[in-house]
Amino acid sequence: MHLAPLLLSLAVGAVVLELVRRRRLREEFSWMWLLGAGGAVLLSLWPGARELVARVLDTDVDGAVLALAVLFLACVALDISTKVSRLANHQKNLAQGLARLEKRLGDLEAPRPDEDG
């Protein structure tokens, strides 16, 4: 058992839960962090898991842990990118809708040519 990685992964899990409790992190975003922290706890407590991952990736244990960390961060980046893309599309649609409403309001407020004061 490696104590430092175990304590760090438990700390990450505790911080994520606290952020969710304080509503600073939405529950829909917390699952990936909790999954990563749980995986780190598993790797810390079970040396066989590290060795299994190293054999599967055909590398040493340190390389395997690094590869898992990079994979985790790539998944986080991909998840954030999809959410940002969805929000950008939503913002564009809202801006277009607002522009149509402003145009319609402007047309309604403009004096008509047949209504000369």
C-alpha positions as CSV (number, residue, x, y, z in Angstrom):
1,M,0.0,0.0,0.0
2,H,1.2,3.5,-0.9
3,L,0.1,5.9,1.7
4,A,0.7,9.3,-0.1
5,P,-1.4,8.4,-3.2
6,L,-4.1,6.9,-1.0
7,L,-4.4,10.0,1.1
8,L,-4.3,12.3,-1.9
9,S,-7.1,10.3,-3.7
10,L,-9.2,10.3,-0.5
11,A,-8.6,14.0,-0.2
12,V,-9.8,14.6,-3.8
13,G,-12.9,12.6,-3.1
14,A,-13.6,14.5,0.0
15,V,-13.1,17.9,-1.8
16,V,-15.4,16.9,-4.6
17,L,-18.1,15.8,-2.1
18,E,-17.7,19.1,-0.2
19,L,-17.9,21.1,-3.4
20,V,-21.1,19.3,-4.4
21,R,-22.5,19.9,-0.9
22,R,-21.8,23.6,-1.1
23,R,-23.3,23.7,-4.6
24,R,-20.0,24.9,-6.1
25,L,-19.8,21.8,-8.3
26,R,-22.8,20.3,-9.9
27,E,-23.6,16.6,-9.3
28,E,-23.5,15.9,-13.0
29,F,-19.9,16.9,-13.2
30,S,-18.8,15.2,-10.0
31,W,-19.1,11.6,-11.1
32,M,-16.0,11.6,-13.2
33,W,-13.9,13.1,-10.4
34,L,-15.3,10.6,-7.9
35,L,-14.6,7.8,-10.4
36,G,-11.0,9.0,-10.8
37,A,-10.5,9.3,-7.0
38,G,-12.0,5.8,-6.5
39,G,-9.7,4.4,-9.2
40,A,-6.7,6.0,-7.5
41,V,-7.8,4.5,-4.1
42,L,-8.0,1.1,-5.8
43,L,-4.6,1.5,-7.3
44,S,-3.2,2.6,-4.0
45,L,-4.7,-0.3,-2.0
46,W,-4.2,-3.1,-4.4
47,P,-0.7,-3.5,-5.9
48,G,-2.0,-6.3,-8.2
49,A,-4.2,-3.7,-10.0
50,R,-1.2,-1.6,-10.8
51,E,0.7,-4.6,-12.1
52,L,-2.3,-5.8,-14.1
53,V,-2.6,-2.3,-15.8
54,A,1.2,-2.3,-16.5
55,R,0.9,-5.8,-18.1
56,V,-2.0,-4.7,-20.2
57,L,-0.3,-1.5,-21.4
58,D,3.0,-3.4,-21.7
59,T,5.0,-0.9,-19.6
60,D,6.3,-0.6,-16.1
61,V,4.1,0.3,-13.1
62,D,5.0,4.0,-13.1
63,G,4.3,4.3,-16.8
64,A,1.0,2.6,-16.4
65,V,-0.1,4.9,-13.6
66,L,1.0,7.9,-15.7
67,A,-0.9,6.6,-18.7
68,L,-4.0,6.2,-16.6
69,A,-3.6,9.8,-15.2
70,V,-3.2,11.1,-18.8
71,L,-6.2,9.1,-19.9
72,F,-8.3,10.5,-17.0
73,L,-7.3,14.1,-17.8
74,A,-8.1,13.5,-21.5
75,C,-11.5,12.3,-20.6
76,V,-12.1,15.3,-18.4
77,A,-10.9,17.7,-21.2
78,L,-13.2,15.9,-23.7
79,D,-16.2,16.1,-21.3
80,I,-15.6,19.8,-20.7
81,S,-15.2,20.4,-24.4
82,T,-18.5,18.8,-25.2
83,K,-20.2,20.9,-22.6
84,V,-18.6,24.1,-23.8
85,S,-19.6,23.3,-27.4
86,R,-23.2,22.6,-26.3
87,L,-23.3,25.9,-24.4
88,A,-21.8,27.8,-27.3
89,N,-24.5,26.4,-29.6
90,H,-27.2,27.3,-27.0
91,Q,-25.8,30.8,-26.7
92,K,-25.8,31.3,-30.5
93,N,-29.4,30.2,-30.7
94,L,-30.4,32.5,-27.9
95,A,-28.6,35.4,-29.6
96,Q,-30.4,34.7,-32.9
97,G,-33.7,34.5,-31.1
98,L,-33.1,37.8,-29.3
99,A,-32.1,39.4,-32.6
100,R,-35.4,38.2,-34.2
101,L,-37.4,39.6,-31.2
102,E,-35.6,42.9,-31.3
103,K,-36.3,43.2,-35.1
104,R,-39.9,42.3,-34.6
105,L,-40.2,44.9,-31.8
106,G,-38.5,47.5,-33.9
107,D,-41.0,46.8,-36.7
108,L,-43.9,47.1,-34.4
109,E,-42.7,50.4,-32.9
110,A,-41.7,52.0,-36.2
111,P,-44.2,54.5,-37.6
112,R,-46.2,53.2,-40.6
113,P,-46.0,55.2,-43.8
114,D,-49.8,55.6,-44.0
115,E,-50.0,57.0,-40.5
116,D,-48.6,60.5,-40.9
117,G,-49.2,62.5,-37.8
